[in-house]
């Protein structure tokens, strides 16, 4: 049986917890693994909100094709992307990802600022509230990172992610059809190509029993893909699976590579974790938290970051985007989108 990924479980909202100690544990996990399970007791985002979001996701993807096509993804990274539209690992993938997705940008006064399928129009306020809750949780995590890294001031990250400022933050619904519905898939194909995330912090919500996510382990097991169980040992009796948090390229960039942006993918899982299966449709919900577009990606004012050896995490060359290449958050995001949506940019669409 394949060994599962080693990822710490941290409860950031436990009553009476020492927040400084929690912050240190969070930073240590981000330095070593780049992924952290956040125990989900419903204190930050209720289980009802998460369940409702998954129900809306199923409704959205069951919408008529023409209604989804009316909301086709544009260069602002908002809208619907169909099967094979996205190619997360263009250097090695034969075809685009075996999934469809829908990206929600900002909401104003509880209303979407982009075209959305008619089936979910009555639920815009609910979607807006869920997106807001996701961002609030990210701000909580970012403050803890500021504390754990002894940033001066510790609000450095949260100030850069003010929800009032335009940014690339996206709430994303994802649907992976079952293998039985993708007969053209070959053994080497994956549901979502190997990639690292583009922004600062990512929240991933998954459903029990649905396999697929794998991380590329570093160190002695470098080059090995390890499955990431939805419900790791110790969380089986929780009201909901833990929220999986991972570090994005920009947070790695800001910390001079100290915090790890780990490469991951979604496979067809021929050897899934016990209790999980890839034979059914897979649904997941992701919140990609980005800093404000105009944020200059300068070094974090932290003695720990400044003292970090430049070789930290650089033995793992699987994430070239953690290196300094761009000046602002918006420039970095556009660079990555051009590589992901090959056809859209090749068509010269200016939207």
Secondary structure, DSSP 8 states (H G I E B T S, - for coil): --------EE-TT-TT--HHHHHHHHHHHHHHTSEEEE---SSSS-HHHHHHHHHHHHHHHTS-HHHHHTTB--TTS-EEE-TT---TTTTT-SS--S-EEEEE--EETTEESS---GGGGGGHHHHHHHHHHHHHHHHHHHHHHHHHTTBSSTTHHHHHT-TTS-B--EEEEEEE--GGG-TT--TT--SEEEE--SSSEEEEEE-TTB--EEEEE-GGGTTEEEE--SS-TT-TTSSS--EEEEE-HHHHHHTTT-S----EEE---TT--TT-BSSS-EEEEEEEE--BTT-B----SBHHHHHS-TTTTTT-TT-GGGS---SBHHHHHHHHHHHH-HHHHHTT---
